[in-house]
Amino acid sequence: MKRNLIRISVSLLAVLFTAIPAFAQAPAAEDNNKGYGYLAAVIGFGIAAGLCGLGQGRVAGAACEGMARNPSAYNRVQLALILGLAFIETLVIFTFVVVLLRTPAPTP
């Protein structure tokens, strides 16, 4: 227990001492938060793409199960599968467009 407390204390002090130079710097005259916008856009797109993959997997699994239970409804299930996958993929494409609009082109 004492060893863990010492480790936590040393780690906390190390983090605090490395943060001091960041607070000592003067803010830039330009937009200071560009990096946070890029980071938020990338994280948002990653979350959207990951959840899209999960959704597509569930849709495909349900379609396969439906076709296995009722082979005569193959055409209707396949149509619903393709429409569902298109709607899910459209959401990710929309998110990608928002990310591209958020990140401006680099200036020469």
C-alpha positions as CSV (number, residue, x, y, z in Angstrom):
1,M,0.0,0.0,0.0
2,K,2.8,2.4,0.9
3,R,4.7,1.6,-2.3
4,N,1.6,2.4,-4.4
5,L,1.2,5.7,-2.6
6,I,4.8,6.6,-3.3
7,R,4.4,5.7,-7.0
8,I,1.3,7.8,-7.3
9,S,2.9,10.7,-5.6
10,V,6.0,10.6,-7.7
11,S,3.9,10.3,-10.9
12,L,1.7,13.2,-9.9
13,L,4.7,15.4,-9.2
14,A,6.3,14.5,-12.5
15,V,3.2,15.4,-14.4
16,L,2.9,18.7,-12.5
17,F,6.5,19.7,-13.1
18,T,6.3,18.9,-16.8
19,A,3.2,21.1,-17.1
20,I,5.0,24.2,-15.7
21,P,6.8,25.2,-19.0
22,A,3.6,25.0,-20.9
23,F,2.0,27.5,-18.6
24,A,5.0,29.8,-18.8
25,Q,4.7,30.3,-22.6
26,A,3.0,33.4,-24.0
27,P,-0.1,32.7,-26.1
28,A,0.3,33.2,-29.9
29,A,-1.3,36.1,-31.6
30,E,-3.2,33.8,-34.0
31,D,-5.9,31.3,-33.3
32,N,-4.7,29.2,-30.4
33,N,-7.2,26.4,-30.6
34,K,-6.7,25.1,-34.1
35,G,-5.0,21.9,-32.9
36,Y,-8.0,21.1,-30.7
37,G,-10.3,21.5,-33.6
38,Y,-8.2,19.1,-35.7
39,L,-8.1,16.6,-32.8
40,A,-11.8,16.8,-32.2
41,A,-12.5,16.3,-35.9
42,V,-10.2,13.2,-36.1
43,I,-11.7,11.7,-32.9
44,G,-15.2,12.4,-34.0
45,F,-14.6,10.7,-37.4
46,G,-12.9,7.8,-35.7
47,I,-15.9,7.3,-33.4
48,A,-18.4,7.6,-36.4
49,A,-16.4,5.1,-38.5
50,G,-16.1,2.6,-35.6
51,L,-19.8,2.8,-34.8
52,C,-20.6,2.5,-38.5
53,G,-18.6,-0.8,-38.6
54,L,-20.5,-2.1,-35.6
55,G,-23.8,-1.1,-37.1
56,Q,-23.0,-2.7,-40.5
57,G,-21.9,-5.9,-38.8
58,R,-25.2,-6.1,-36.9
59,V,-27.2,-5.4,-40.0
60,A,-25.4,-8.0,-42.0
61,G,-25.7,-10.6,-39.2
62,A,-29.4,-10.0,-38.9
63,A,-29.9,-10.3,-42.7
64,C,-28.0,-13.5,-42.8
65,E,-30.1,-14.9,-39.9
66,G,-33.3,-13.8,-41.7
67,M,-32.3,-15.4,-44.9
68,A,-31.4,-18.6,-43.1
69,R,-34.7,-18.8,-41.3
70,N,-36.8,-18.0,-44.4
71,P,-35.0,-18.7,-47.7
72,S,-38.0,-17.8,-49.8
73,A,-37.7,-14.1,-48.6
74,Y,-34.2,-13.8,-49.9
75,N,-34.9,-11.0,-52.4
76,R,-36.8,-8.8,-49.8
77,V,-34.1,-9.3,-47.1
78,Q,-31.3,-8.5,-49.6
79,L,-33.0,-5.3,-50.6
80,A,-33.5,-4.2,-47.0
81,L,-29.8,-5.2,-46.3
82,I,-28.5,-3.0,-49.1
83,L,-30.7,-0.1,-48.2
84,G,-29.7,-0.3,-44.5
85,L,-26.0,-0.5,-45.4
86,A,-26.3,2.5,-47.7
87,F,-28.0,4.6,-45.0
88,I,-25.3,3.7,-42.5
89,E,-22.5,4.4,-44.9
90,T,-24.1,7.8,-45.8
91,L,-23.8,8.9,-42.2
92,V,-20.0,8.2,-42.2
93,I,-19.6,10.0,-45.5
94,F,-21.5,13.0,-44.1
95,T,-19.2,12.9,-41.1
96,F,-16.1,12.8,-43.4
97,V,-17.4,15.8,-45.3
98,V,-17.8,17.7,-42.0
99,V,-14.3,16.8,-41.1
100,L,-12.9,18.0,-44.4
101,L,-14.9,21.3,-44.1
102,R,-13.5,21.8,-40.6
103,T,-9.9,21.4,-41.5
104,P,-8.8,24.3,-43.7
105,A,-6.2,23.9,-46.5
106,P,-2.6,24.7,-45.5
107,T,-1.4,28.1,-46.4
108,P,1.9,28.3,-48.3
